[in-house]
């Protein structure tokens, strides 16, 4: 028996996909077609979104298989899925080997700062200890200037010069200065500048306290001083026992010759050196030559953040450690999918391994690397081969060390754990401050991390060298890359109200136009297409967007007067005056009694001296004040010394300007010098000397 007919009509066919869905399907089909043509060779790939921003940079042994793994699988709501949903196009580069792919990947990550890669701050300016002149001796003969015959030791940071000897790098400035103090006690090398050395007529205080041998006034021979320099270099290279043995032999020789004062002096040197070695807690005699220069790397991951603690051993001496905190840890670790040939089915590596390898590749490639690394987690052989090839020396890594290296690793691991715990505590406190301020001001923000505050301050000295500062707070921290200074001109000296009007107008005039045109969230570029060279040197996209985004709060360091001036500017520009908040000093101008003044007529708000919101306001206000003062002082010094007159001369950069001012004691001395005198300064050619002379006369 057939089923009765139903009056209900058959289901209508599904509606055709909308324009957006059709565009997505077309883009995906285009990507799949492009992936199908990729070769099965090593290479680097870049996923790019619709706005042209780079989402992720990765390397692959098999480019086709690795890239296809992103598109041929449903990643759901994972971090990989979020990235894949934003992909608009693909760029690839084929290389000859996986080592080349690693090098290219590292360079692209550093230049493009992708959103989903683990990123370490590109700050490799480590300090060194410098000894001037050739190794172990002065740079000139008997007729050479005295300063060149007696090398000096100094703290150094910057590009190296082959004429000098450098030891390090050191993890921080404190480690260098501590080593210099040791060298003064034991080897008594000079630290004074050549200009001071050449004009001494009697020994300085350092000689009196036995921290220098007095070469400036001939109290030590060039041969004896050269031996002290050679011993110092041997000590810095880790040949400690040899240095102590030589000092002991010299002490006995002086004692046998009845030169007891010299023998006692050497005895004191040996004692100082032995005490330092004991404080280092490293028995140098038990270490092999391979342990003379070692870097120890320990990784800890917790709470979505990571810490890599780098401890440095140079010349068998533990110099200290330095903590690094990468960005995009969760995203980068999720996208680090392990072995390329296994594709998406391969188990993901531990996040500690991903963080460690990201640090090693970004930190060491293109930089000096010691022959031995001690790591808390294993490092891939491919990465070590690439490091060795780039550095020109064989680099080895050990992640399960023994004896002294195990002690070093445990120390570094404990340091990483403490540094990460401190960071998480500080971030938690800072996030609480942000939330407290949002609640206190009743701001309509779903995500506290998106709160953007810009704070302005005016600084001058009796109306001279007026400067305004603008500092930015966003993502729970100060964004120093977005700070700005404004030179204030065309106003009566000391008129802070006029200065505030000028800086607010200059800061927000173009932004007001963007708001009116509905383009306030777009990058503040002048237009045109960004080239690959531009992308390699451009700031991260977040920094570029920051210049065109209207802040959620504008803090003005001042009371009702400054707030009224800010209100006038915002009304003229058509911006919301409710954004303006003034920080007014409390009774007696005491810290903790500040009140918030609003431009839209709301009553003053006193948050309380122990309020987390007030702590955040005070932090931002103090940073704006500091930034304004440092800029004002630099400008005032330039005006008073006439430094700008030298800055305006083509070919005279900061280093040459510093050499000129140092040689002649200031701008007046430079102006009084003749062409021959100017040409005698290191780096100043005859033609440039003539140009400087013409510019100053």
C-alpha positions in Angstrom: 0.0 0.0 0.0 1.4 3.3 -1.0 1.9 6.1 1.4 -0.7 8.8 1.4 0.2 11.9 -0.5 1.2 14.8 1.6 0.0 18.4 1.2 3.4 19.5 2.5 5.5 20.6 -0.4 8.9 19.1 -0.9 11.8 20.9 0.8 13.0 23.8 -1.3 16.6 23.6 -2.6 19.3 25.3 -0.5 19.9 28.9 -1.3 23.0 29.5 -3.4 26.0 30.6 -1.4 26.4 34.4 -0.8 29.2 36.5 -2.4 31.5 36.1 0.6 31.2 32.3 0.7 31.8 32.1 -3.0 34.9 34.3 -2.7 36.2 32.1 0.1 35.6 29.0 -2.0 37.3 30.6 -5.0 40.4 31.6 -2.9 40.6 28.1 -1.4 40.4 26.5 -4.9 43.1 28.8 -6.1 45.3 27.9 -3.2 44.8 24.1 -3.7 45.7 24.5 -7.4 48.8 26.4 -6.4 49.8 23.8 -3.9 49.4 21.0 -6.5 52.1 22.6 -8.6 54.6 22.9 -5.7 57.8 20.8 -6.0 58.8 18.1 -3.4 61.9 20.1 -2.5 63.2 21.9 0.6 61.9 25.5 0.9 60.2 28.2 2.9 56.5 29.1 2.7 54.7 32.2 3.9 50.9 32.4 4.6 49.5 35.9 3.9 46.1 37.3 4.8 43.8 39.5 2.7 45.4 42.8 4.0 48.9 41.6 2.9 50.1 40.8 6.4 52.3 37.8 6.9 50.6 35.2 9.2 53.2 32.6 9.4 56.6 31.7 8.0 57.7 28.0 8.0 60.3 25.8 6.5 59.9 22.3 5.0 62.0 19.4 3.8 59.2 18.6 1.4 57.5 21.9 0.5 54.5 20.3 -1.3 53.7 17.8 1.4 54.1 20.3 4.2 52.0 23.1 2.7 49.3 20.7 1.6 48.9 19.5 5.2 47.3 22.9 6.2 44.6 22.7 3.5 43.7 19.0 3.3 42.6 18.7 6.9 39.8 20.2 9.0 41.6 21.9 11.9 38.4 23.0 13.6 38.7 25.7 16.2 42.4 25.2 16.9 44.9 27.9 16.6 45.9 26.3 13.2 42.3 26.5 12.2 42.1 30.2 13.1 45.2 30.9 11.0 44.0 28.8 8.0 40.7 30.7 8.0 42.6 34.0 7.5 44.8 32.7 4.6 44.4 34.6 1.4 47.5 33.7 -0.5 50.7 31.8 -0.4 54.3 32.6 -1.2 57.1 30.0 -1.4 60.8 30.0 -2.0 62.7 26.8 -3.0 66.2 26.3 -1.6 68.9 23.7 -2.0 68.9 22.2 1.5 67.1 22.2 4.8 69.9 24.2 6.3 69.4 27.0 3.7 65.6 26.8 4.5 66.4 27.4 8.1 68.6 30.4 7.4 66.0 32.0 5.1 63.1 31.2 7.6 65.0 32.9 10.4 65.7 36.0 8.3 62.1 36.3 7.2 60.8 35.9 10.8 63.0 38.7 12.1 62.1 41.1 9.3 58.4 40.3 8.9 57.4 39.5 12.5 54.6 37.1 11.6 51.5 36.9 13.8 51.7 33.2 14.4 55.5 32.6 14.8 57.4 32.5 18.1 59.2 35.9 18.2 62.1 36.9 20.2 63.1 40.6 20.5 65.9 41.3 18.1 68.3 42.7 20.7 71.8 41.2 20.4 73.8 44.2 21.5 75.9 42.5 24.2 78.7 44.3 26.0 82.3 43.3 25.7 85.5 44.0 27.5 88.0 45.8 25.2 91.7 46.0 25.4 93.1 48.5 23.0 96.0 47.7 20.7 97.3 44.4 19.4 97.1 41.3 21.6 99.5 41.4 24.5 101.4 44.6 23.6 101.1 48.3 22.8 100.3 49.5 19.3 103.4 51.6 18.7 107.2 51.8 19.2 109.2 54.1 21.4 108.4 57.1 19.2 104.7 56.4 19.2 102.3 58.4 21.4 102.4 57.2 25.0 98.7 56.3 25.1 99.2 53.8 22.2 102.2 52.2 24.0 100.1 51.4 27.1 96.8 49.7 26.1 93.7 50.4 28.2 90.8 48.2 29.0 87.2 49.5 28.7 83.6 48.6 28.6 82.5 48.3 25.0 79.3 47.9 23.1 79.0 48.2 19.3 80.9 47.3 16.1 84.3 45.7 16.7 87.6 47.2 15.4 90.3 44.7 14.3 93.0 47.0 15.8 91.8 46.0 19.3 91.1 42.8 21.3 87.6 42.0 22.6 86.5 39.5 25.2 83.0 38.3 25.8 80.2 38.7 25.1 78.9 39.3 28.6 75.3 38.9 29.5 75.0 42.4 31.0 76.9 45.6 31.7 77.3 44.7 35.4 79.3 41.5 34.5 81.7 43.6 32.4 82.2 46.2 35.1 82.8 43.6 37.7 85.5 42.0 35.5 87.1 45.3 34.9 87.3 45.8 38.7 88.9 42.4 39.1 91.5 43.3 36.3 92.3 46.5 38.1 93.0 44.7 41.3 95.1 41.9 39.9 96.7 43.3 36.7 96.4 47.1 37.4 95.7 48.0 33.8 94.7 51.6 33.0 91.1 52.5 32.2 91.4 56.3 31.6 90.7 57.8 28.2 93.7 58.7 26.0 93.0 62.4 26.3 93.3 62.1 30.1 96.3 59.8 29.9 98.2 62.2 27.6 97.8 65.2 29.9 98.6 63.7 33.3 101.5 65.2 35.3 101.0 63.1 38.4 99.3 59.7 39.1 95.5 59.6 39.7 93.6 58.2 42.7 93.5 54.7 41.1 97.3 54.5 41.4 97.0 55.6 45.1 94.6 52.7 45.8 96.6 50.2 43.8 94.2 49.8 41.0 96.6 51.1 38.3 100.3 50.9 37.8 100.7 54.6 36.8 101.9 54.3 33.1 100.8 57.9 32.5 103.7 59.3 34.5 106.3 56.5 33.8 105.9 54.6 37.0 106.0 51.3 35.1 108.1 50.3 32.1 106.5 49.5 28.7 107.9 45.9 28.9 106.4 45.3 32.4 103.1 46.8 31.4 103.0 44.7 28.2 103.5 41.6 30.4 100.6 42.6 32.6 98.4 43.0 29.5 99.4 39.6 28.3 98.6 38.0 31.6 95.2 39.7 31.7 94.4 38.4 28.2 95.4 34.9 29.2 93.2 35.1 32.3 90.3 36.3 30.2 90.9 33.3 27.8 90.6 30.9 30.7 94.3 30.1 31.2 94.0 30.9 34.9 96.3 28.3 36.3 99.1 29.3 34.0 98.7 32.9 35.0 98.8 32.0 38.7 101.9 29.8 38.2 103.7 32.6 36.4 102.8 35.1 39.1 104.1 32.6 41.8 107.4 32.1 39.9 107.8 35.9 39.7 107.1 36.3 43.4 109.7 33.7 44.3 112.3 35.3 42.0 111.8 38.7 43.7 111.9 37.1 47.1 115.2 35.4 46.3 116.6 38.7 45.0 115.5 40.3 48.4 112.9 42.5 46.6 110.4 41.8 49.2 108.1 44.7 48.4 107.7 43.5 44.8 107.2 39.9 46.1 104.5 41.1 48.5 102.7 43.0 45.8 102.6 39.8 43.6 101.4 37.8 46.6 98.5 40.2 47.0 97.7 39.8 43.3 97.6 36.0 43.6 95.4 36.2 46.6 92.9 38.5 44.9 92.8 36.2 41.9 92.3 33.1 44.0 89.5 34.7 46.0 87.7 35.5 42.7 88.1 32.0 41.4 86.7 30.6 44.7 83.7 33.0 44.4 83.0 31.7 41.0 82.4 28.2 42.5 84.1 26.7 39.4 87.2 24.6 39.8 89.1 25.6 36.7 91.5 22.8 36.8 88.7 20.2 36.5 87.3 21.7 33.3 88.4 20.7 29.8 89.3 23.0 27.0 85.8 22.4 25.5 84.3 24.0 28.6 86.2 27.3 28.3 83.4 29.0 26.3 79.9 27.6 26.8 76.4 28.9 26.6 73.8 27.3 28.8 70.1 27.5 27.7 67.2 26.6 29.9 63.5 26.9 28.9 60.4 27.1 31.0 56.8 27.4 29.7 53.8 28.2 31.8 50.6 30.3 31.7 50.9 30.9 27.9 54.4 32.6 28.4 57.9 31.2 28.0 61.3 32.1 29.3 64.7 31.2 27.8 67.5 31.8 30.3 70.9 32.2 28.7 73.9 31.8 31.0 77.4 32.5 29.6 80.7 30.9 30.5 83.7 32.5 29.0 87.3 31.5 29.9 85.8 28.9 32.3 84.2 31.7 34.3 80.5 31.9 34.8 79.6 35.5 33.8 75.9 35.5 34.7 72.7 35.0 32.9 70.0 36.9 31.0 66.3 36.0 30.5 64.4 36.3 27.2 60.6 36.2 26.9 59.2 35.5 23.4 55.9 36.5 22.0 53.2 34.3 20.3 54.2 31.3 22.3 50.9 29.4 22.1 50.4 30.2 18.4 53.9 29.3 17.4 54.1 26.1 19.4 50.7 25.0 17.9 51.9 25.6 14.4 55.2 23.8 15.0 54.0 20.5 13.6 57.1 18.3 14.0 58.5 16.3 11.1 57.7 17.6 7.7 57.6 14.3 5.9 55.0 13.0 8.2 52.8 16.0 7.5 49.9 16.9 9.7 49.8 13.5 11.2 53.1 13.9 13.1 52.8 14.6 16.8 53.6 18.2 17.7 56.8 18.7 19.6 56.8 19.9 23.2 56.4 23.7 23.4 59.7 23.9 25.2 61.5 22.4 22.2 59.8 24.8 19.8 60.7 27.8 21.9 64.3 26.7 22.4 64.8 26.1 18.7 63.2 29.4 17.8 65.6 31.1 20.2 68.7 29.3 18.9 67.9 30.1 15.3 66.9 33.7 15.9 69.6 34.5 18.4 72.7 32.8 17.0 72.4 32.8 13.2 74.5 35.6 11.9 76.0 36.1 15.4 79.1 34.7 17.2 78.3 31.3 18.8 80.4 29.3 21.2 81.5 25.8 20.1 79.5 24.2 23.0 75.8 24.6 23.9 74.2 23.0 27.0 70.5 22.9 26.7 67.6 21.8 28.8 65.9 20.1 25.8 67.3 18.5 22.6 68.0 20.6 19.6 67.7 19.3 16.1 70.8 18.2 14.2 69.7 20.3 11.2 69.7 23.4 13.3 73.2 22.7 14.7 74.5 22.0 11.2 73.1 25.3 10.0 74.7 27.1 13.0 78.0 25.4 12.3 77.9 26.4 8.6 77.0 30.0 9.4 79.6 30.4 12.2 82.4 28.5 10.5 83.1 26.3 13.6 81.7 23.0 14.7 78.8 23.7 17.2 77.7 20.9 19.5 74.8 20.7 21.9 74.3 18.6 25.0 71.0 18.4 26.8 71.9 15.8 29.5 75.2 17.1 30.8 77.3 15.8 33.7 79.5 17.2 36.4 80.1 21.0 36.2 78.0 21.5 33.1 75.1 19.9 34.9 75.5 22.3 37.8 75.4 25.2 35.3 72.3 23.9 33.7 70.5 23.5 37.0 71.4 27.1 37.9 70.1 28.3 34.5 66.9 26.3 34.9 66.2 27.7 38.3 66.9 31.2 37.0 64.4 30.6 34.1 61.8 29.4 36.6 62.2 32.4 38.8 62.2 34.9 35.9 59.0 33.4 34.4 57.2 33.4 37.8 58.2 37.0 38.3 56.9 37.9 34.8 53.6 36.2 35.3 53.2 37.9 38.7 53.9 41.3 37.1 51.6 40.7 34.2 48.9 39.6 36.5 49.3 42.7 38.6 49.3 44.9 35.4 46.2 43.3 34.1 44.5 43.9 37.4 45.4 47.6 37.1 44.0 47.8 33.6 40.7 46.2 34.7 40.5 48.5 37.7 40.9 51.6 35.6 38.3 50.3 33.1 35.8 49.8 36.0 36.6 53.1 37.7 36.0 55.1 34.5 33.2 52.8 33.3 34.7 52.3 29.9 32.9 50.1 27.4 35.6 47.5 26.6 35.1 43.8 26.2 38.8 42.9 26.2 41.0 44.8 28.7 44.0 44.1 26.6 42.6 46.4 23.9 42.6 49.4 26.2 44.8 52.1 24.5 45.8 55.1 26.5 47.9 58.1 25.2 49.3 60.5 27.7 50.8 63.9 27.0 53.2 66.0 29.1 55.1 69.3 28.5 58.6 70.0 29.6 60.9 73.0 29.4 63.4 75.0 31.5 62.2 78.5 32.0 60.6 78.4 28.5 63.8 77.1 26.9 63.8 74.0 24.6 60.1 73.2 25.0 59.2 69.6 24.2 56.0 67.6 24.4 55.9 63.9 24.9 53.3 61.3 23.9 53.5 57.8 25.5 51.3 54.9 24.7 49.9 52.1 26.9 48.3 49.1 25.3 48.1 45.4 25.7 48.8 45.8 29.5 52.1 47.4 28.9 53.9 50.6 27.7 54.5 50.5 24.0 57.8 52.3 23.7 58.0 51.8 19.9 55.0 54.1 19.6 56.3 56.9 21.8 56.6 60.3 20.1 58.3 63.7 20.9 57.1 67.0 19.5 59.3 70.1 19.3 57.1 73.0 20.3 57.8 76.2 18.3 56.1 79.5 17.7 54.7 80.0 21.2 55.6 82.3 24.1 58.2 80.5 26.3 56.7 78.9 29.3 53.1 78.9 27.9 52.1 75.3 28.7 48.6 75.8 27.5 49.7 76.9 24.0 52.2 74.0 24.0 49.4 71.5 24.8 47.2 73.0 22.1 49.9 72.6 19.5 50.8 69.0 20.4 47.2 67.8 20.5 46.4 69.4 17.2 49.5 67.9 15.5 48.8 64.5 17.0 45.1 64.2 16.2 44.4 66.4 13.2 45.0 63.7 10.6 43.5 61.1 12.8 40.3 63.2 13.0 40.1 63.3 9.2 40.5 59.5 9.2 37.7 59.1 11.7 35.5 61.3 9.6 36.3 59.2 6.6 35.7 56.0 8.4 39.3 54.9 8.1 40.5 55.2 11.6 41.5 51.6 12.0 43.6 51.4 8.8 47.3 51.7 8.7 48.5 55.3 8.6 50.5 54.8 5.3 50.7 57.5 2.7 49.6 55.1 0.0 51.3 52.9 -2.6 52.3 49.3 -2.6 54.8 47.9 -0.1 57.7 46.2 -1.7 59.6 43.2 -0.4 62.4 45.4 0.6 60.0 47.7 2.5 58.5 44.7 4.3 61.9 43.5 5.4 62.6 46.8 7.2 59.1 47.8 8.2 57.8 47.8 11.8 55.4 45.2 12.8 51.8 45.8 11.7 50.6 46.4 15.2 53.0 49.4 15.5 52.0 50.8 12.1 48.3 50.6 13.0 48.9 52.2 16.4 49.5 55.6 14.7 46.0 55.7 13.2 43.9 54.3 15.9 41.9 56.6 18.2 42.8 55.9 21.8 40.2 54.9 24.4 41.6 57.4 26.8 43.7 60.6 26.5 45.5 61.5 29.7 46.8 65.1 30.2 49.2 65.8 32.9 47.5 68.8 34.4 44.3 70.1 36.0 41.3 72.0 34.7 43.3 74.5 32.6 45.1 71.8 30.5 41.8 69.8 30.3 40.0 72.9 29.0 42.6 73.4 26.3 42.4 69.8 25.3 38.6 70.1 25.1 38.9 73.0 22.8 41.2 71.1 20.5 38.9 68.1 20.4 35.8 70.2 19.8 37.6 71.9 16.8 38.6 68.5 15.4 35.2 66.9 16.0 36.5 64.3 18.4 34.8 62.9 21.4 35.7 65.1 24.5 34.7 62.2 26.8 38.1 60.6 26.0 40.0 63.4 27.8 41.1 62.9 31.4 43.4 65.3 33.3 45.6 64.1 36.2 45.4 66.9 38.7 47.8 67.1 41.7 46.1 66.6 45.0 46.4 68.6 48.2 50.0 69.6 48.8 50.9 68.0 45.4 51.5 64.7 47.3 51.8 61.4 45.4 48.7 59.3 45.9 46.3 62.2 46.3 45.9 62.8 42.6 42.4 63.4 41.2 41.0 62.8 37.7 39.4 65.7 35.9 37.0 65.1 33.0 36.5 67.3 29.9 32.9 66.4 29.6 31.8 68.0 32.9 31.7 64.9 35.1 32.7 65.4 38.7 36.3 64.8 39.8 37.2 61.3 40.8 39.5 60.5 43.7 40.6 56.8 43.3 42.4 56.4 46.6 46.1 56.1 47.3 46.0 52.3 47.3 43.9 52.0 44.1 45.2 49.8 41.4 43.6 52.2 38.8 45.5 55.1 40.3 48.7 53.1 40.2 48.3 52.6 36.5 47.5 56.3 35.9 50.5 57.3 37.9 52.7 54.8 36.0 51.7 56.2 32.6 51.9 59.9 33.8 55.4 59.3 35.2 56.5 57.7 32.0 55.3 60.6 30.0 57.1 63.0 32.4 60.3 61.0 32.1 60.1 60.8 28.3 59.5 64.6 28.0 62.3 65.5 30.4 64.9 63.4 28.7 64.0 64.9 25.3 64.0 68.4 26.7 67.4 68.0 28.3 68.9 66.6 25.1 67.5 69.5 23.1 68.6 72.1 25.6 72.2 70.6 25.7 72.3 70.7 21.9 71.2 74.4 21.8 73.6 75.5 24.5 76.7 73.6 23.1 75.9 74.3 19.5 75.9 70.6 18.7 73.4 71.2 16.0 75.9 73.2 14.1 78.0 70.1 13.7 75.0 68.0 13.0 74.1 70.1 10.0 77.4 69.4 8.3 77.1 66.6 5.8 79.4 63.7 6.6 79.7 64.4 10.3 77.7 61.7 12.1 77.4 61.0 15.8 80.8 59.2 16.1 82.8 61.8 14.3 81.0 64.6 16.2 81.8 62.9 19.5 85.5 62.5 18.5 85.7 66.2 17.5 84.1 67.4 20.7 86.2 65.1 22.8 89.5 66.1 21.1 89.0 69.8 21.3 86.9 70.0 24.5 83.7 71.3 23.0 82.4 73.3 20.1 84.4 76.4 20.8 87.6 74.3 20.6 86.4 72.8 17.3 85.7 76.3 15.9 89.1 77.5 17.1 91.0 74.5 15.5 92.6 74.8 12.1 92.2 72.6 9.1 95.3 70.6 9.9 94.2 70.1 13.5 90.8 68.9 12.4 92.3 66.5 9.8 94.3 64.9 12.6 91.2 63.5 14.2 90.5 59.9 13.5 88.0 59.5 10.7 88.2 63.2 9.5 89.6 63.5 6.0 91.3 66.6 4.6 88.2 67.5 2.5 85.8 67.0 5.5 88.1 69.1 7.7 87.9 71.9 5.2 84.1 71.6 5.1 83.9 71.7 8.9 86.1 74.8 9.0 84.0 76.6 6.5 80.8 75.7 8.3 82.0 77.1 11.6 83.6 80.3 10.3 
